Amino acid sequence: MTPFFFDDICYRSAHGGCVTMVKILAADIGGTNSRFAVFESTDGELKMEDSIWLQTHDVESFPLLLEQLWDSDFSGTPGSFDSITLAVAGAVSHERKSRYLPNIPWEIDLDEVDFGTSNAALINDFAAQAYACRTSAINDSHTIQKGEAEPDSVIAVIGAGTGLGYSALLPSKSEWTALASEGGHMAFPFNGQEEFAYAEFNRRESKRNWPEGDSVVTGLGLRLLHKYLTGNDLSPKEISEVVTPESETTKWYARFYGRACRDWALSTMCYGGIYIAGGIASKNKLFVDSPDFLAEFHNSHVYESFLHTVPVILNVNEESGLYGAAFYASQLRKSR
């Protein structure tokens, strides 16, 4: 049988079939770091060939960020890629533009730059985290609750870093689709007088209209919570060096994180499990290993039994967003 040839590199395997190789540029542009990587996809199997991390706030525009990338020792160059996907920490319009990035001082418009290929797309950064759940990026994940995952079911993704991100991975017959979300800007729910007092402190200190996930379960949220409980205004890194599993900061933050995860699990009815991403938990496992985390995650007067069956998994791979963007780029190449 004559193999079907694509525009990609094609060669015969040992079994006589045609193996396709696709060169991919993936990026994960966040509020702190902008990560870029070159992937090679061989019949859907992703392998990272090279990667580089740049500081997002070191440049004044997206084109200047790309100039810095091409001027570095990064192995990729414009025109050398078959498919490109950039994940960005903000809302995306028609896979081409992101005009408001909450933690980045500039916008992104793919029509203003030339990658040398028309197969280029923008996706939300937590959509990329969702796609990463179908790649080797999760091979070293940390299990918080084993649960009972149902195959080909909805997978929820949530994660705290500079901001709080949400997504969900939806199965279909031929591919997976990730739900983009800006759920970190929803009002955060508080319970009881102690928490209500903190809610007012958080609103006042963050200078926001109301306490939201982005000001409660993030690096900023950790700083404000620790300041409220101890009077000490420290950076998230400094806080991680002084808190213990018994610290009030740990217990409160674990409870808030468990609540955010529970509410998203119930919103998506994620029978496939919920994956936690982001630097806060991957660098400070005590926040999700704390008994207060699962106690709050299970806290539902209607769906407690369901919540006990949901696998809760911590993705510790800091480059998983790149794998997710590369996964989408691979799907993008097949669909065009």
N, C-alpha and C positions, 0 to 999 in steps of 0.2 A: 504493500500500500504506500502510495506517495504521501510523504508528510506534508502537513499544511504549514506554509511559511508566513511568518509575520515580518514586519519591518525590523523587529529586534534581531539580535544575533541568534542564529539557529544552527544547531549541529545535531548529528545523529548520536543517540545513546548506544550503549552496548547492546540494547535489545532492538535496535533498528528504528526506534521512534525519533521524533523531533523534540529536542529540548530547547526551550526559549529562555533567553537571558535578557533581563531588563535592568538598565542602569537607572537608579532612582536618587533624587535629591530630596531629603526630608529635613524639616526644620520644626523646632518647638520654641516659639518666641514668647517668652514669659516676661513678667514684670521685673525680674532680676537678671536672668540669664537668657541668652538666645543661643540655642544649640542647633548645630547643623551636622548632617551626616550623609555620607554616600553609602547607598545600599546596592547590593546585587541581588536581584530576585531571579532564581532559577526554578521555573515551574511552580512559582508561588512560595518557595522557601526563601526567606529573607536572611541575608548575611551582611552585617555592617562592615564596610571596608575602611572607613575613615570617619573621624568626627572632630568637631571643634566647638568650644564654648566661648561666646563673646558676651561682654557686658552690655545689656540693653540700653542703659542710660548713658553710655559713653559716646553715643552718636545722636545727632539731631533729626534724623529722618531714616525711613526705611531704605531708600536708595543708598544712603551713606553707610548703613549697616552692611548692605551687599558689597559695596566697594571695599569695606574692611575685610569682608570674607574673601573676596577674590584676590586681595593683596596679601593675604596670609599664606601660610604653607599648606592650606587645605588643598586636597588633591583634585577636587571637582572644579570645573570651569564651565562658563556658559556655553551651551550647545552640545555638551557631552552627556546629557541626560535624556532618557526616553520618557520619563514621567516625573513630575514634581508636585509635592504637597507640603504646604507650610501650615502648621498649627499655630494659632494665635490666641492670646488670652483676652478674648472679647467676642462680641457678636459679629457674624460674617454675613455679607450680602452677596447672593448669587455666586458664591465660591470665588469672588474676585476682589472684594473690598471689605475692609474693616475700618470704619471711620471713627469709632469711639472705643479706645482701649483704656479701661479704667486705671491701669497701673503703668501705662506706657505713654510718654509725652508726644507721640506722633501717630499718624494713621498709616494704613497699608493699602496700596492700590496696585494690583498686579499689572494693570494696563500702563503703569508708569515705568516698568522695568522690562528688560528683555532677557529671558532665560535661554533663548534659542530653541524653544519647543512650545507648541500650543497646549500640550498636556500638562498644564499647571493649575493648581487649585489651592484655595484657602479653606481651612476648616477650623472650627473651634478647638481650643487646646484640650478640652475634656472629651470632645468627640474622639480626638486622637488617643486619649487615655483609654477610652472604651474599645477602640479598635485594637489597642495593644493587648487586650485580654485574649485575642486570637493569635498571639505570636509567642515566641520564646522569651519575650521580656518578662513574663510572669513565672518562669521556671523556678526561680528562687524565692517565691513569695512566702510570707509568714502567715500561717493559719491562726486566726483569732477564735473562730468557731467553725468546726468541721461542717456541720449541717448536712443537708441531703440535696445536692444540686440535681435539677432535672435537665437532661440534655436538650439543646436547641430551645432554651427558654430565655426570657429577658434577663440580661445581666445589668445591674446597676453599678455606677461608678461615682465616687465622690472623693474629694481630696482637698486638703488645706495646705497652702503655702503662703505666698504673698497675698493671694485671694483664695476664695472657696469655690471650687468647681464642681459641677454636676453633669452627668451624662447617663445614658442608658443605651445598651446595645440590643438592637431588635433583629431577630432572625427572619430570613425569608428563604425561598426555595433556592435561589442562586447566589445570594451574597448577604452580608450583614450591613445593617444601617445603624449609624450612631445618631442619637438625638442630641442636638446642640441645645445648650441651656445657659442662661445667666442667673441661675437660681441662687447664687451667692448674694444677690442683692434683694432677695425676699426678706421680709421682717423675720427676725429670729424669735422663737417662742420662749418665754420665761414662765416659771411657776413659783409661787410663794413669795412672801414678803422679802426674804433675803435676796432672792434673785431679782425681784422688782427693783430693789434699791440699787443693785449692780447695773440693771438695765438703764436706769437713769444716768448713772455714772458713765457708762459706756457711750450713751447717746451724746452726753455733754463733751466728753473727752475726744470722741472721734469726729465731732462736729458734723454728724449726719442727721438726716431727718428722723431716723429711728435706728435702733440697734439691728443690724443685719448680719447674715452669716459672714460677710466680708470683714466685719469688725468684731466678731465674736470667736469664730473657729478659724483663725488665721494667725500669722505671726503677730500682726497688730493686736488681735484679740488676746493672744497669750500675754503680750506686754501690758495691755490694759487690765487684764484680770489679775496679774501678779501685782501690779501697782495698787489695785483696789484692795487686795487681801493683805498686802505686806507694807504698803507705803513706799516700796522701792521701785523706781522706774528703770528697768533694765532691758537690754535688747533680748530678743528670743534666744540667741546663742548664749548669752550670760545666764538667762533663766534656766536653760537646759543643763547648765553646769552646777546649779545649786539646788534644784528641786529633787525630791525623792518620791518613791511610791506613796509615802505617808503625807506628803505636803498637801496643804489645802489647795494650792494652785493645781497640783496634779489631779486631785479628786474633782474639783469643779470643771477643769478643762476636759477631763475624760467624760464627765457627765454631759457636757455640752456637745462634745463630738459624738458620743453615743446617741444623743437625741437627734442630731442632724442626720446620722446614718439611718436611724429607725424611721424617721419621717420620709426619707427618700426611698427606703425599702418598701414602705407602705404605699408611697405614691406610684411606684413602678411595679409592685407585686413581682419582685425579681426572684422567681423560682430558680434561676440560674446562679444566684449568688450576688453579693455586693463586694466590690473591690474598692479598697481605700488606697488612694495615691497621694502624692504631694510630699514635700520635704518635712513638714512638721512631724508626722507619724513615723516616716521612715528613719528619721534621725533621733526620734524620741519614742521608742516603742512602749515606754511606760504609760503613755497616754491612752493607748488602745489595749494594753495588757492589764490595765487597772480594772479591778472588779466593778468599779463605778461605771465603766464604759458599757460592759455587757448588761449590767443591771438596768441601765437606762435604755439600752437597745431593746431589751425584752419588755419594757414597761408599756404595755398596751392592754386596756381592759377588754378588747375585742380580739386582737390578733396576736396575743402572746405566743400561742402554740405555733403559728406560722413563723414568727420571728425566731423561734428556737430551731427551726429547720433550715433557715437561710444560711448558706456558707458565707462567712465574713472573712475576707482575705486581705492582707496588707501587701501591696505591691511595693517592694523596696528598691526596684530598679529606677534610678534617677533619669535614665535615658529612655524610659518606656514610651514617652510621648513621641520620640523619634521613630520607634518601631511602629506605633500606631499610625503616624503620618505616612510611613513607608507602606504599611498594609493598605491604606486607602489609595496611595499612588498606584499600587499594583492593581487594585480593583478598577481604578480610573483608566488605566492603560487597556484593560480588557474591555471596558464599556465603550471605548471610542474607536 
